[in-house]
Amino acid sequence: MKTKLMIAALVSVIAVTSCKKNNQEPKDVSDQTGTEKVRANSVADHVIETGMTLAQINAVIAGATAGQTVLVQPGTYTITGKINMKAGVSLVKQTTTNPIFDATSLASILTLNYTTDMSNVTLSGITFWNIRMQISGASAPQVKYCLFDYGKRAANTDKSNNLKDDYLEYINTNNALVSNCNFMHRSTDPGRGVWVKGATDTKVLNNTFGNGGTTGYFVCAINDNSQSNSLVDGNIINRNTALNANDALTDHGIYGHSFNGLTISNNTITGWPTNGSGGSVKVRNGQNVTISNNTMNGSGVLLYEYSNLPAFPFLKNVVVMSNTINVSSAASDLYHGIGYYRDNTTDSEYSIKISDNILPNGSIVANDTKINITDFNAAGGGVYNNDTAAGYFLLKAGITNSGNY
């Protein structure tokens, strides 16, 4: 027995000596639980581990510094409050499986408000349930390869009295990006996707909004009230047409107004009706906009100049070109192809160019009596080389046109 005890003691001494030689302390579980050790290691390694609470998630993010990335393991994390971001610290999935940040236990959608704490931050590969983000004043925030779903709509609201039904809102940001994300709205809770307000150099690229069925209940996919240089390109927008029966929740596919510098290109937009609340694309009261190379199914382009926006009481430098617009049949109205409308009598449009669009069953209508012919035609404006339904090419006399068929 004494021999066995002496051997055990000798092994213990050797183990301790070995640890010290390798600059390691001997393992001691007497002062730290397994959970505490995992938490400490996660903070040091910048890893959000499966099963962590919101407080633990925020501790891991707080432990990172600008330029570092926090990795998120797969799993579903219950979120009931703010995820505290830090400028320059990114949040990225660790594996090929999206982790889920789940706020569906809450009665209403959870809004996460950020300012410069989202500057130079990338969120990538995260699924957000019943969560929306409002990012104001940040520089270069990026949201990529994320999924947004199960947003809850406030009861008894519509497109006019609830302007916070979007998932991602950029306000006065610079160089913001949202790309390759998937936005979903369900039948019980229609809403919007992305809204850009007062921002500069925003890019909304290659995202998917709805599937035309169970996840396609969009009031509007993309709203843009940018200050300058927004690019909306390569997005697929597929609304469930069942929602067209509810005008109070129908507000255009891509909707730009009060903007200065907006490009809408290479998008596929499906499901909005041919009426004043519909239109695959609507732009009103702004300047320097190009709508090009889009495919629109069900409805087309609405160009509107209203008198009730004094900051932009005009449409200036508008180009609508090389779009394919598929409508079921032609009509002599603004909605079944490309339509221009104006009720403003104090200011004028300037340089409206509509060219090289294919509307096999559609119309081009720009015959409002208020149109100033000289200003419409200025700087290359006019209507050229469009393919429309026979008899549905309706322009005010004097608008420059040629090559249309």
C-alpha positions as CSV (number, residue, x, y, z in Angstrom):
1,M,0.0,0.0,0.0
2,K,2.8,2.4,0.9
3,T,4.4,1.7,-2.4
4,K,1.2,2.5,-4.3
5,L,0.8,5.8,-2.4
6,M,4.4,6.8,-3.2
7,I,3.9,6.1,-6.9
8,A,0.7,8.2,-7.0
9,A,2.5,11.1,-5.3
10,L,5.4,10.9,-7.7
11,V,3.0,10.9,-10.7
12,S,1.3,14.0,-9.3
13,V,4.6,15.8,-8.9
14,I,5.7,14.9,-12.4
15,A,2.3,16.2,-13.8
16,V,2.7,19.5,-12.0
17,T,6.3,19.9,-13.1
18,S,5.4,19.1,-16.7
19,C,2.7,21.7,-16.7
20,K,5.0,24.4,-15.3
21,K,7.7,23.5,-17.9
22,N,5.1,24.1,-20.6
23,N,4.1,27.5,-19.1
24,Q,0.7,26.0,-18.1
25,E,-0.9,25.9,-14.7
26,P,-2.1,22.5,-13.5
27,K,-5.9,22.1,-14.1
28,D,-7.8,23.2,-11.0
29,V,-11.6,22.9,-11.0
30,S,-12.1,24.0,-7.4
31,D,-12.5,27.7,-8.2
32,Q,-14.3,27.7,-11.5
33,T,-17.3,25.8,-12.9
34,G,-17.3,24.3,-16.4
35,T,-19.8,27.0,-17.6
36,E,-17.6,29.8,-16.3
37,K,-14.6,28.4,-18.1
38,V,-16.5,28.0,-21.3
39,R,-17.7,31.6,-21.0
40,A,-14.2,33.0,-20.3
41,N,-12.7,31.0,-23.2
42,S,-15.5,32.2,-25.5
43,V,-14.9,35.8,-24.7
44,A,-11.1,35.4,-25.2
45,D,-11.6,33.4,-28.5
46,H,-14.5,35.7,-29.7
47,V,-16.9,32.8,-30.2
48,I,-20.6,32.9,-29.4
49,E,-21.3,29.3,-28.4
50,T,-24.5,27.3,-28.8
51,G,-26.9,27.9,-25.9
52,M,-25.5,31.2,-24.8
53,T,-27.9,33.8,-23.3
54,L,-28.2,37.4,-24.6
55,A,-26.0,38.6,-21.8
56,Q,-23.3,36.1,-22.7
57,I,-23.6,37.0,-26.4
58,N,-23.0,40.7,-25.5
59,A,-20.1,39.8,-23.3
60,V,-18.4,38.0,-26.2
61,I,-18.9,41.0,-28.5
62,A,-17.7,43.4,-25.8
63,G,-14.5,41.4,-25.5
64,A,-13.6,42.0,-29.1
65,T,-11.8,45.1,-30.5
66,A,-12.1,46.9,-33.8
67,G,-10.9,44.8,-36.7
68,Q,-11.8,41.5,-35.1
69,T,-14.6,39.1,-36.0
70,V,-16.9,37.3,-33.5
71,L,-18.0,33.9,-34.8
72,V,-21.4,32.5,-34.0
73,Q,-21.9,28.7,-33.6
74,P,-25.1,27.1,-35.1
75,G,-28.1,27.0,-32.9
76,T,-31.1,29.1,-31.9
77,Y,-30.5,31.9,-29.5
78,T,-33.4,33.6,-27.6
79,I,-33.2,37.3,-28.1
80,T,-35.3,39.6,-25.9
81,G,-33.3,42.8,-26.0
82,K,-30.5,44.7,-27.8
83,I,-27.5,42.8,-29.2
84,N,-24.8,45.3,-28.4
85,M,-22.5,45.9,-31.4
86,K,-19.2,47.6,-31.4
87,A,-17.7,49.7,-34.2
88,G,-15.4,47.7,-36.3
89,V,-16.4,44.3,-34.8
90,S,-18.1,41.9,-37.2
91,L,-20.5,39.1,-36.4
92,V,-20.2,36.1,-38.8
93,K,-21.5,32.5,-38.7
94,Q,-18.9,30.0,-37.8
95,T,-20.0,27.1,-40.0
96,T,-22.1,26.7,-43.1
97,T,-25.3,26.7,-41.0
98,N,-26.9,30.0,-40.1
99,P,-27.4,30.5,-36.4
100,I,-30.8,31.9,-35.5
101,F,-31.4,34.9,-33.3
102,D,-35.0,34.4,-32.3
103,A,-37.3,37.1,-30.9
104,T,-40.6,35.4,-31.7
105,S,-41.4,35.0,-28.0
106,L,-42.1,38.8,-28.0
107,A,-45.5,40.2,-28.7
108,S,-44.2,42.7,-31.3
109,I,-41.2,43.0,-33.6
110,L,-38.0,43.8,-31.7
111,T,-36.3,46.9,-33.1
112,L,-32.5,47.1,-32.5
113,N,-31.4,50.7,-32.7
114,Y,-27.9,51.4,-33.7
115,T,-25.8,54.5,-34.5
116,T,-22.0,54.7,-35.0
117,D,-21.7,51.4,-33.0
118,M,-22.5,49.8,-36.4
119,S,-19.8,51.7,-38.3
120,N,-17.5,49.3,-40.2
121,V,-19.5,46.3,-38.9
122,T,-20.4,43.3,-41.0
123,L,-23.2,41.0,-40.1
124,S,-22.9,37.9,-42.2
125,G,-24.8,34.6,-42.3
126,I,-27.1,35.2,-39.4
127,T,-30.9,34.5,-39.4
128,F,-33.1,37.0,-37.6
129,W,-36.6,36.1,-36.5
130,N,-39.0,38.9,-35.6
131,I,-36.1,41.4,-35.5
132,R,-35.6,44.7,-37.4
133,M,-32.6,47.0,-37.3
134,Q,-32.6,50.8,-37.5
135,I,-29.1,52.0,-38.3
136,S,-28.6,55.7,-38.1
137,G,-25.5,57.8,-38.9
138,A,-23.1,54.8,-39.3
139,S,-20.3,54.6,-41.8
140,A,-20.0,51.4,-43.9
141,P,-22.4,49.1,-42.1
142,Q,-22.8,45.8,-44.0
143,V,-25.5,43.1,-43.8
144,K,-24.7,40.1,-46.0
145,Y,-26.0,36.6,-46.5
146,C,-28.5,37.1,-43.6
147,L,-32.1,36.0,-43.4
148,F,-35.0,38.0,-42.0
149,D,-38.4,36.3,-41.2
150,Y,-41.4,36.2,-38.9
151,G,-41.6,39.9,-38.4
152,K,-44.8,40.7,-36.4
153,R,-47.0,43.5,-37.7
154,A,-48.6,45.9,-35.2
155,A,-52.3,45.3,-35.0
156,N,-54.7,47.6,-36.9
157,T,-52.0,49.2,-39.0
158,D,-51.6,49.8,-42.7
159,K,-49.2,51.3,-45.2
160,S,-49.9,54.8,-44.1
161,N,-49.9,54.6,-40.3
162,N,-47.1,52.1,-39.8
163,L,-43.8,53.1,-41.4
164,K,-41.7,50.8,-39.2
165,D,-42.6,47.5,-40.8
166,D,-39.3,47.1,-42.6
167,Y,-36.6,44.7,-41.5
168,L,-33.6,46.9,-42.3
169,E,-33.5,50.7,-42.2
170,Y,-30.5,52.8,-43.1
171,I,-30.9,56.5,-42.0
172,N,-28.2,59.1,-42.8
173,T,-25.6,56.4,-43.3
174,N,-22.7,56.4,-45.7
175,N,-21.5,53.5,-47.8
176,A,-24.0,51.1,-46.4
177,L,-24.5,47.7,-48.0
178,V,-27.1,45.0,-47.9
179,S,-26.4,42.1,-50.2
180,N,-27.4,38.5,-50.8
181,C,-29.9,38.5,-48.0
182,N,-33.3,36.8,-47.9
183,F,-36.3,38.8,-46.7
184,M,-39.6,37.1,-45.8
185,H,-43.1,38.2,-44.7
186,R,-45.9,35.8,-43.8
187,S,-49.6,36.2,-44.6
188,T,-50.5,37.3,-41.0
189,D,-47.8,39.9,-40.9
190,P,-47.2,41.7,-44.2
191,G,-44.5,44.3,-44.2
192,R,-41.6,46.0,-46.0
193,G,-38.0,44.9,-46.6
194,V,-35.3,47.6,-46.8
195,W,-35.7,51.3,-46.4
196,V,-33.0,53.9,-47.2
197,K,-33.4,57.4,-45.8
198,G,-31.2,60.4,-46.3
199,A,-28.2,58.1,-46.9
200,T,-25.3,58.4,-49.4
201,D,-23.7,55.7,-51.5
202,T,-26.0,52.9,-50.4
203,K,-26.0,49.6,-52.3
204,V,-28.9,47.1,-52.1
205,L,-27.6,44.1,-54.2
206,N,-28.6,40.6,-55.1
207,N,-31.2,40.1,-52.4
208,T,-34.4,38.0,-52.5
209,F,-37.7,39.4,-51.2
210,G,-40.4,36.7,-50.9
211,N,-41.1,33.5,-52.9
212,G,-44.4,34.6,-54.5
213,G,-46.2,32.3,-52.0
214,T,-45.9,31.8,-48.2
215,T,-43.1,34.3,-47.7
216,G,-44.2,36.9,-50.3
217,Y,-46.5,39.2,-48.3
218,F,-44.7,42.5,-48.9
219,V,-46.2,45.9,-48.7
220,C,-43.1,47.2,-50.5
221,A,-39.8,45.5,-51.0
222,I,-37.4,48.5,-51.2
223,N,-38.1,52.1,-50.3
224,D,-35.5,54.7,-51.2
225,N,-35.4,58.3,-49.9
226,S,-31.7,58.6,-50.4
227,Q,-29.6,61.8,-50.3
228,S,-27.4,60.7,-53.2
229,N,-26.0,57.7,-55.2
230,S,-28.2,54.7,-54.2
231,L,-27.8,51.5,-56.2
232,V,-30.5,48.9,-56.2
233,D,-29.3,46.1,-58.4
234,G,-29.8,42.4,-59.1
235,N,-32.6,41.8,-56.6
236,I,-35.4,39.3,-57.0
237,I,-38.7,40.5,-55.6
238,N,-41.6,38.1,-55.7
239,R,-44.8,39.2,-54.0
240,N,-47.8,37.0,-53.3
241,T,-50.6,38.4,-55.5
242,A,-53.2,37.5,-53.0
243,L,-52.2,40.6,-51.1
244,N,-53.3,42.7,-54.0
245,A,-56.8,42.4,-52.7
246,N,-55.7,44.6,-49.7
247,D,-55.0,48.1,-51.0
248,A,-54.1,49.3,-47.5
249,L,-51.1,46.9,-47.6
250,T,-50.1,47.6,-51.2
251,D,-47.4,50.2,-51.9
252,H,-45.3,49.5,-55.0
253,G,-42.4,47.0,-55.5
254,I,-39.5,49.4,-55.4
255,Y,-40.5,52.9,-54.4
256,G,-38.2,55.9,-54.7
257,H,-39.1,59.4,-53.7
258,S,-37.4,62.6,-52.5
259,F,-34.1,61.3,-53.8
260,N,-31.1,62.7,-55.6
261,G,-29.2,60.0,-57.4
262,L,-30.8,56.6,-57.7
263,T,-30.1,53.6,-60.0
264,I,-32.6,50.7,-60.2
265,S,-31.1,48.1,-62.5
266,N,-31.1,44.3,-63.3
267,N,-33.9,43.5,-60.8
268,T,-36.8,41.1,-61.4
269,I,-40.0,42.3,-59.8
270,T,-43.2,40.3,-59.8
271,G,-46.6,40.6,-58.2
272,W,-47.7,44.2,-57.9
273,P,-51.0,45.2,-59.4
274,T,-51.8,47.6,-62.3
275,N,-53.2,50.4,-60.3
276,G,-52.2,53.5,-58.3
277,S,-50.9,51.4,-55.4
278,G,-49.1,49.0,-57.6
279,G,-46.4,49.3,-60.1
280,S,-43.2,47.2,-60.0
281,V,-41.3,50.5,-59.7
282,K,-42.5,53.9,-58.8
283,V,-40.4,57.1,-58.6
284,R,-41.8,60.4,-57.5
285,N,-40.3,63.9,-56.8
286,G,-36.6,63.5,-57.2
287,Q,-33.7,63.9,-59.6
288,N,-31.0,61.9,-61.4
289,V,-32.7,58.4,-61.6
290,T,-32.0,55.6,-64.0
291,I,-34.3,52.6,-64.3
292,S,-32.7,50.1,-66.6
293,N,-32.5,46.4,-67.6
294,N,-35.1,45.3,-65.2
295,T,-37.7,42.5,-65.8
296,M,-41.2,43.5,-64.4
297,N,-44.0,41.0,-64.3
298,G,-47.6,42.1,-63.7
299,S,-47.0,45.8,-63.7
300,G,-44.5,48.4,-64.9
301,V,-43.1,51.9,-64.1
302,L,-44.9,54.8,-62.5
303,L,-43.3,58.3,-62.9
304,Y,-45.0,60.8,-60.6
305,E,-44.5,64.4,-59.9
306,Y,-46.6,65.6,-57.0
307,S,-47.0,69.2,-55.7
308,N,-46.8,68.3,-52.0
309,L,-43.1,67.8,-51.6
310,P,-41.5,71.3,-51.6
311,A,-37.9,70.0,-51.3
312,F,-38.3,68.1,-54.6
313,P,-41.3,69.6,-56.5
314,F,-40.1,68.1,-59.8
315,L,-38.8,65.0,-61.6
316,K,-35.5,65.8,-63.3
317,N,-33.0,63.8,-65.4
318,V,-35.0,60.6,-65.6
319,V,-33.9,57.6,-67.8
320,V,-36.2,54.6,-68.2
321,M,-34.5,52.2,-70.7
322,S,-34.0,48.6,-71.8
323,N,-36.6,47.2,-69.4
324,T,-38.9,44.2,-70.2
325,I,-42.4,44.8,-68.8
326,N,-44.9,41.9,-69.0
327,V,-48.5,42.8,-68.3
328,S,-51.5,40.7,-69.1
329,S,-53.1,43.2,-71.4
330,A,-52.9,46.8,-72.5
331,A,-55.0,49.7,-71.3
332,S,-55.1,53.5,-71.9
333,D,-54.0,54.3,-68.4
334,L,-50.8,55.0,-66.4
335,Y,-50.5,51.6,-64.9
336,H,-50.2,49.0,-67.7
337,G,-46.7,49.8,-68.8
338,I,-44.8,53.1,-68.3
339,G,-46.9,56.1,-67.2
340,Y,-46.0,59.7,-66.4
341,Y,-48.2,61.8,-64.1
342,R,-48.0,65.3,-62.8
343,D,-50.3,67.4,-60.7
344,N,-47.6,70.1,-59.9
345,T,-48.3,73.5,-61.5
346,T,-45.4,75.5,-59.9
347,D,-42.4,73.5,-61.1
348,S,-41.6,71.4,-64.1
349,E,-40.1,68.1,-65.2
350,Y,-36.8,68.2,-66.9
351,S,-35.3,65.6,-69.4
352,I,-37.5,62.6,-69.2
353,K,-36.1,59.8,-71.5
354,I,-38.0,56.6,-72.2
355,S,-36.2,54.3,-74.6
356,D,-35.6,50.7,-75.8
357,N,-38.2,49.1,-73.5
358,I,-40.1,46.0,-74.4
359,L,-43.8,46.1,-73.5
360,P,-45.4,43.5,-75.8
361,N,-48.9,43.9,-74.1
362,G,-48.3,47.3,-72.5
363,S,-48.6,51.0,-73.0
364,I,-46.6,54.1,-72.7
365,V,-48.7,57.0,-71.5
366,A,-47.4,60.6,-71.0
367,N,-50.3,62.8,-72.1
368,D,-51.0,64.9,-69.0
369,T,-52.0,68.5,-70.0
370,K,-49.5,69.9,-67.4
371,I,-46.5,68.5,-69.1
372,N,-44.0,71.2,-70.3
373,I,-43.0,69.9,-73.7
374,T,-39.8,71.8,-73.9
375,D,-38.6,70.7,-70.5
376,F,-39.7,67.1,-71.0
377,N,-37.6,67.0,-74.2
378,A,-34.6,68.8,-72.8
379,A,-31.1,67.2,-72.7
380,G,-32.0,64.2,-74.8
381,G,-35.4,63.6,-73.3
382,G,-38.2,62.0,-75.3
383,V,-39.6,58.6,-76.2
384,Y,-37.5,56.3,-78.5
385,N,-37.4,52.8,-79.9
386,N,-40.0,51.1,-77.5
387,D,-42.0,48.0,-78.4
388,T,-45.6,48.5,-77.1
389,A,-49.0,47.1,-77.8
390,A,-50.5,48.5,-81.0
391,G,-52.5,51.6,-80.3
392,Y,-51.2,52.1,-76.8
393,F,-48.5,54.7,-77.4
394,L,-50.1,57.8,-75.9
395,L,-48.0,61.0,-75.7
396,K,-48.8,64.7,-75.4
397,A,-48.3,66.4,-78.8
398,G,-44.8,67.8,-79.1
399,I,-43.0,65.2,-77.0
400,T,-40.0,64.1,-79.1
401,N,-40.4,60.5,-80.3
402,S,-39.0,58.1,-82.9
403,G,-38.5,54.4,-83.7
404,N,-41.4,53.2,-81.5
405,Y,-43.4,50.2,-82.7
